[in-house]
Amino acid sequence: MFVCSCFGVTEEQVKGHAEAGACTPRQIASACKAGTDCGGCVRRIQALLGRGACPRRQLIDQGEPPLTTELPEAA
């Protein structure tokens, strides 16, 4: 079933991105553009993310530190 008709993103694709670590609608949008055009699918994406366990969320709940990206210092 399509979640985002603007970009042809399916429910299975959203779930796949969530399993790969995308835990928010913004992260899903970065992965596949879903929710970046008309925005009509954002609530559906939120519902899908709320149903399943997010691997990153589980790590954070277990006390693992969040991933950080160090930026190079400005010269």
C-alpha positions in Angstrom: 0.0 0.0 0.0 1.3 3.5 -0.9 2.0 5.8 2.0 3.2 8.7 -0.1 1.6 9.0 -3.5 3.7 12.0 -4.4 6.8 9.9 -4.5 5.4 6.4 -4.7 6.7 5.3 -1.3 5.1 2.2 0.1 4.4 1.1 3.6 7.1 -1.6 3.3 9.7 1.0 2.2 8.9 3.1 5.2 9.2 0.1 7.5 12.5 -0.8 5.8 13.9 2.6 6.4 12.7 2.5 10.0 14.5 -0.9 10.5 17.6 0.7 9.0 17.5 3.4 11.8 15.2 6.2 10.5 13.0 6.8 13.6 11.3 10.1 12.8 9.3 11.4 9.8 12.2 13.8 9.1 14.6 10.9 8.8 12.2 9.0 6.6 11.9 12.1 4.4 15.7 12.2 4.1 15.8 8.5 3.2 13.1 8.5 0.5 11.5 12.0 0.2 8.1 10.8 1.6 6.4 13.7 3.3 8.4 16.4 1.6 5.9 17.5 -1.1 2.2 17.9 0.0 2.8 16.6 3.5 -0.4 14.5 3.4 1.4 11.3 4.4 3.3 12.6 7.4 0.6 11.4 9.9 0.6 8.0 8.3 4.4 7.8 8.5 4.2 8.8 12.2 1.6 6.1 12.8 3.9 3.5 11.1 6.9 4.6 13.2 4.8 4.4 16.3 3.8 0.8 15.8 7.1 -0.8 15.4 10.2 -0.7 17.5 12.9 1.5 16.2 16.4 -0.1 16.6 18.0 3.3 17.5 15.2 4.0 20.0 15.8 0.6 21.7 19.6 1.4 22.0 18.9 4.8 23.6 16.3 3.2 26.0 19.0 0.7 27.0 21.3 3.5 28.0 23.5 3.5 24.9 24.7 7.0 24.0 23.2 8.6 20.9 25.3 8.5 17.7 27.3 11.7 17.2 29.1 13.1 14.2 32.1 15.1 14.9 32.5 18.1 12.7 36.0 19.2 11.6 37.2 22.3 13.5 37.0 25.6 11.6 40.4 26.9 10.5 
